[in-house]
Amino acid sequence: MTEEYAAQVRGRPVPKDRVDALLETVPARDRETRPDALARAERQRRRWATQVVVIDELAQRACAQRSPRGAGLYPSAAPPRGATSHDGAAPEIRPNTTLPAERDVADLGSIVAVALAHSPAARTLLEQLERDQQIPEEAAYDYYDRNRDRFLTPAELTRGADPFHESSDLLPYAQVREGILLELRRAAGRRAFFDWLDRARADVVYAPGYEHPGDPSHPDHEHRH
């Protein structure tokens, strides 16, 4: 009997229809015409979509663990209409067209970037992890000192000053400190997100045909970003 799930997370099935629903919202970027090439592209697209759905499922669980009563699970976006708690049917992931304009996610890789664009739980978890990061004052000032070219005054930029020359005027550290802390906190939060995801995915078991698109155990694997 063919399994009706795309993956299992700690024994709990992730239904195939969640993968199908995502595939309907994200158009194919492959334009193959030959039947064999088209079939391969669709297999890879299904595996890719499975990863996005699994990240959403894992993020829902992580958010529920961090907020047992469900408080604050979706600060970036309200849950989809008809969504229930984590203990019931899983809320569907949904598009969020504002995310790419608000935050550059291209460096996170296509799977994680799309998960953040479609999953309120994944966005929430990333935001929570960013807020959790404690950046020492010494690290912020060291960043300021090592990246002087980013903090030249407008007049110095106009005249093309050497940012590392002792006489060059920089914006005061106190003026740029909050922006530096925000940037360092965001970078640390992303690292924490990937660390969490690596650990969380260790418990996932995939149904045949739904493996990671870069899994070398299947013959047409590929790993692209």
C-alpha positions in Angstrom: 0.0 0.0 0.0 1.4 3.4 -1.0 1.9 5.7 1.9 -0.4 8.8 2.1 2.2 10.9 3.7 5.2 12.7 2.2 7.3 12.4 5.4 7.1 11.5 9.1 8.3 13.9 11.8 8.9 11.8 15.0 6.3 9.3 13.8 3.7 11.9 12.9 2.8 11.9 9.2 3.0 15.0 7.0 0.2 14.4 4.4 1.0 14.5 0.7 -1.8 17.0 0.1 0.2 19.7 2.0 3.0 19.2 -0.6 0.5 19.3 -3.5 -1.1 22.5 -2.1 2.3 24.2 -2.0 3.1 23.1 -5.6 -0.1 24.8 -6.7 1.0 28.1 -5.3 4.6 28.1 -6.6 4.9 27.9 -10.4 7.4 25.6 -11.9 10.6 27.4 -13.0 11.7 24.5 -15.3 10.5 24.8 -18.9 11.3 21.3 -20.1 9.4 19.9 -23.0 10.8 16.4 -23.4 8.7 13.9 -21.4 11.7 12.4 -19.6 13.1 15.8 -18.6 9.7 17.1 -17.6 9.2 14.1 -15.4 12.6 14.5 -13.7 11.9 18.2 -13.2 8.6 17.5 -11.5 10.1 14.8 -9.3 12.7 17.3 -8.1 10.0 20.0 -7.6 8.0 17.6 -5.4 11.1 16.9 -3.3 11.9 20.6 -3.1 8.3 21.4 -2.0 8.4 18.6 0.6 11.4 20.2 2.2 9.5 23.5 2.5 6.5 21.8 4.0 8.7 19.9 6.5 10.4 23.1 7.6 6.9 24.6 8.2 5.9 21.5 10.3 9.1 21.6 12.3 8.8 25.3 12.9 5.2 24.9 14.1 6.4 22.3 16.6 9.3 24.5 17.7 7.0 27.5 18.2 4.6 25.4 20.2 7.4 24.3 22.4 8.5 27.9 23.0 5.0 29.1 23.5 3.0 26.1 25.0 -0.3 28.0 25.1 0.0 29.2 21.5 0.7 32.9 22.5 2.6 34.9 20.0 3.1 32.1 17.5 2.3 34.3 14.5 3.5 37.8 15.1 4.5 38.3 11.4 1.2 37.2 10.0 -2.1 35.8 11.3 -2.7 32.1 11.0 -4.5 31.0 7.8 -8.2 31.0 8.1 -9.5 27.8 9.6 -6.1 27.0 11.2 -6.1 25.0 14.4 -3.6 24.5 17.1 -0.5 22.4 16.7 -2.3 19.5 18.3 -5.0 19.6 15.6 -4.8 19.8 11.8 -1.7 21.7 10.8 -2.3 25.2 9.4 -1.5 25.5 5.7 1.5 27.4 4.7 0.6 30.5 2.7 2.4 33.0 0.5 3.7 36.2 2.0 4.6 38.7 -0.8 6.0 41.3 1.6 8.8 39.3 3.0 11.4 39.6 0.2 11.1 43.4 0.2 11.5 43.6 4.0 14.4 41.2 4.4 17.0 39.9 2.0 16.7 36.1 2.2 18.5 35.1 -1.0 21.6 34.0 0.9 19.6 31.5 2.9 19.2 29.2 -0.1 16.0 28.6 -2.1 14.4 26.0 0.2 14.8 28.1 3.4 13.9 31.4 1.6 10.7 29.9 0.3 9.8 28.4 3.6 10.2 31.8 5.2 8.1 33.4 2.5 5.3 30.8 3.0 5.4 29.8 6.6 4.3 32.1 9.4 5.8 29.7 11.9 9.2 29.7 10.2 9.3 33.5 10.2 8.2 33.6 13.8 10.9 31.2 14.9 13.6 33.1 13.0 12.4 36.3 14.6 12.4 34.7 18.0 15.9 33.4 17.5 17.1 36.8 16.4 15.7 38.4 19.6 17.3 35.7 21.7 20.8 36.7 20.6 23.0 38.6 23.0 25.7 40.6 21.3 28.5 41.8 23.5 29.4 45.5 23.3 32.9 44.5 22.4 31.7 42.6 19.4 29.7 45.6 18.1 32.5 48.0 18.5 35.0 45.6 16.9 32.6 45.4 13.9 32.5 49.2 13.8 36.3 49.4 13.9 36.9 46.7 11.2 34.3 48.1 8.8 35.2 51.8 8.8 34.3 52.1 5.1 30.6 51.6 6.1 30.6 54.5 8.6 32.3 57.4 6.8 30.5 60.7 7.1 28.7 62.0 4.0 31.5 64.6 3.5 34.2 62.0 3.6 32.3 59.8 1.2 32.0 62.7 -1.2 35.7 63.4 -1.3 36.6 59.7 -1.5 38.5 59.5 1.8 40.4 56.5 2.8 38.2 55.0 5.6 41.2 53.4 7.3 43.3 56.6 7.5 43.5 58.1 11.0 42.3 61.5 9.9 39.1 60.2 8.2 35.9 61.3 9.9 33.5 58.5 10.8 29.9 58.6 12.1 30.0 58.4 15.9 29.8 54.9 17.2 26.9 55.9 19.5 25.0 57.0 16.4 25.3 53.7 14.5 25.5 51.3 17.5 21.8 50.2 17.3 22.1 49.4 13.6 25.2 47.4 14.2 23.6 45.4 17.0 20.6 44.7 14.9 22.7 43.4 12.0 24.9 41.2 14.2 21.8 39.9 16.0 20.2 39.1 12.7 23.3 37.2 11.5 23.5 35.3 14.7 19.8 34.5 14.6 20.2 33.0 11.1 23.1 30.8 12.2 20.9 29.7 15.1 18.1 29.0 12.7 20.3 26.8 10.5 21.7 25.0 13.6 18.1 24.3 14.8 17.0 23.1 11.3 20.0 20.7 11.0 19.1 19.1 14.4 15.3 19.1 13.8 15.6 17.4 10.3 17.6 14.5 11.8 14.3 13.0 13.0 12.5 13.3 9.6 11.8 10.1 7.6 10.7 10.7 4.0 8.4 8.5 1.8 9.9 7.2 -1.4 9.9 10.0 -4.0 9.8 12.8 -1.4 13.5 12.7 -0.3 15.6 15.8 -0.2 16.4 16.9 -3.8 20.1 16.8 -3.0 20.0 13.3 -1.5 22.6 11.3 -3.3 20.8 8.1 -2.6 18.4 8.7 -5.5 19.8 8.7 -9.1 18.6 12.2 -10.3 19.6 14.1 -7.2 20.7 17.7 -7.5 21.6 20.5 -5.1 20.9 24.0 -6.2 20.3 27.3 -4.5 
